Amino acid sequence: MTARRAMLDVLKGETISPPPLWMMRQAGRYLPEYRETRKTAGSFLDLCYNPDFAVEVTLQPIRRFGFDASILFSDILVVPHALGRDLRFEEGRGPLMTPMSAGDIARLDGSNFHQHLAPVYETVKRLRAELPAETTLIGFCGAPWTLATYMIAGHGTPDQAPARLFTYRDPQAMERLLSVLADYSAQYLIRQVEAGADVLQIFDSWAGVLDETTFQACCVKPVAEIVRKVRAVYPDVPIIGFPKGAGSRYQHYRAATGVNGLGLDWTVPLAQARELQAGGAVQGNLDPLRLVAGGRALSEGVAAILDALGHGPLIFNLGHGITPEAPIEHVEAMIRQVRSYSGK
């Protein structure tokens, strides 16, 4: 008999009490065992591309906390890296790439794409074999817009002005870039499902910087294309969209892209989250800094989400990734509070 994976049931619209729980960036620097593995691995990319290391760090939070879901340890920028763009990570600066121009789009090379990403697919395959049967395995990619912001600027920026200017000055070139990224991202996700992923998540970390017109063109349209292409091969695999900062546009995003679940950032009011929940599963949305603060700030934040959303399809999560300074005992306190929720 197949073990029940609670997160899959919630993504079908069921209400489960207590709700399934996981954290974005749950394999990360707040864990001492992660820091030790990272030292052994060397570079961050070595950690991503070596299945032995990637499997180990993915499993660490499952062993420690028993989360209901495990997310593949990798990075969103492996997709442009697999298309021939250079990529390196520097301590204190994050990812660095050579900024690309409109002329570079035609030179993106996918001839070695799946071979380059073969270690990632191997990691997914091994994870599904090693994870507890009841643990949902999440595969993921970065949304085309968010990938494009890093590719154009060459690094993260506060408001992604380089990519926005690129879009305004040459919308056709941006459309071409997003189309290429959507196509290869869909292929990447399909391969992750083939390897054993149960659920897919699309991270659009910079959706919130776009105005109405560019949100539709740069965020909604390419994600809808990814969903369409994945569903053509795997119609029943749930997909979560996380357009961070989408605000009042979350409902349109869900309707226009066709995602099953909505990842909500911590700025989404719980009244709005309840309205969104009427259309399907929501995921989130505790402010990661409440987890750092602990105490009353943490317990009140958790209680507010459970009170507002616990009577509908909810995947409890943070509103963005856990930060390195979050104390482990605060994570444990959050888990205890969520798992003691009865839904009454």
C-alpha positions, 0 to 999 in steps of 0.5 A, a space after each residue: 500500500 502506498 504511503 499517503 503524501 499529505 501535500 499531494 492531497 492538499 494540492 488536490 484541494 483537501 483540507 488536512 489538520 494539521 497542515 503539511 509543513 516544509 520550509 523554503 531553503 530548509 537545507 541551508 546555512 542555519 544547520 550546522 550539518 549543512 555548513 560542514 557538508 558545504 566545507 567538504 564540498 568546496 564551492 557552492 556549485 560543487 554542492 549542487 552538481 555532486 549528487 552525493 553532496 546534494 542528496 546529503 544536504 537535502 536529507 539533513 532537514 528531513 532527518 532532523 525535523 521530519 518535514 512533510 516535504 523535501 525540496 531538491 537542493 540545487 539553484 535556479 541559475 543552473 538553467 542558464 548555466 546549462 545554456 552556456 552562460 558562465 556562473 560563479 558564486 562569491 561569498 557575500 556577493 551571491 551569484 555572478 554572471 557576465 551580463 548579457 545583451 540582446 545579441 547574446 540570446 541567439 548564442 544560448 546553446 542548449 545542445 548540452 543542456 540535459 547532459 550538463 544537468 544529469 547530476 541534478 536528475 541523478 540527485 532527484 532519482 536518489 532522493 526519491 529512493 532514500 526519502 521516507 515513503 510519506 515525504 513529498 519530493 519537490 522539484 523546482 525551477 526559477 521562473 524565466 523572468 527571475 532568471 532573466 534578471 540575473 542574466 541581464 544584470 550579471 548579479 542580483 540588484 535591489 529592484 532589477 532595474 537593468 532587466 526592466 530597462 532591457 524590457 522597455 527598450 527591446 521588448 522583442 528581445 526580452 520576449 525571445 529570451 523568456 521564450 527560450 528560458 520557458 522551453 528549457 525550464 519546462 524540459 528541466 521540470 519534466 526530467 525531474 518528474 521522470 526522475 521521481 519528483 512528486 510536485 513542482 514549484 516555480 520560483 519567481 522571486 522578482 515578480 513584484 518589481 513589474 508593472 501591470 503590463 510587464 507582469 503579464 508579459 514577463 511573469 504570467 505568459 512564460 510561466 503559463 507556457 511552462 505549465 502547458 508544456 509540463 502538463 502535456 507530458 504529466 497532466 496530473 503532477 501538481 505545480 506551485 507558483 510563487 510570484 513573490 510580491 505579486 500582491 493584488 495580482 495573485 488571483 489573476 496569476 493563478 487563473 492565467 497560468 493554471 498552477 495548482 497551488 499559490 506560494 504566498 509571500 509574507 506581505 499577503 494579508 490573511 484576508 486576501 489569502 483566505 479569498 485565494 484559498 477559495 480557489 485552491 491550495 495556498 502555501 505560506 506565509 510566515 515572515 522569516 524574521 518571525 522565525 529569527 525573533 522567536 517567542 511571542 512574535 513567532 507564536 502569534 505569527 504561526 497562530 494567525 496563519 493557522 486561524 485564518 487558513 487552517 480550515 482550507 487547503 493549506 501547506 504551512 511554509 514561510 513567506 520566503 526562504 529561511 535565513 541563516 541566522 534563524 535558531 534551530 530551537 525556533 524552527 522546532 518551536 514552529 513545528 511543534 505549534 503547527 503540528 499541535 493544531 487541531 483545526 477546531 
